[in-house]
Amino acid sequence: MRTHAELKAKALANPKVRAEYERLNREEFAILDEILAARREAGLTQSQVAERMGTKAPAVARLESALASGKHSPSLNTLRKYAAALGKRIEVHLV
């Protein structure tokens, strides 16, 4: 039985798979960049955002880290709470 890393390496050896993988990662990093920029613009720390969301700072750190790592996709509801804590709202567009 192959490990996850071995299966991933084999899949990414295919140029079409690699291109799609990289495209998806760029989209996730773009979302992370936007979220972090909004927090900086609001002048808030992770602790302050957490307080406004009704949670703890480690939860906000995990949210931001999850977006950076791509290992977990937060729910739309969580992103709405984060945005609301920054005085923003989420918009989803299909293009």
Secondary structure, DSSP 8 states (H G I E B T S, - for coil): ---HHHHHHHHHTSHHHHHHHHHHHHHHHHHHHHHHHHHHHHT--HHHHHHHHTS-HHHHHHHHHHHHH-S----HHHHHHHHHHTT--------
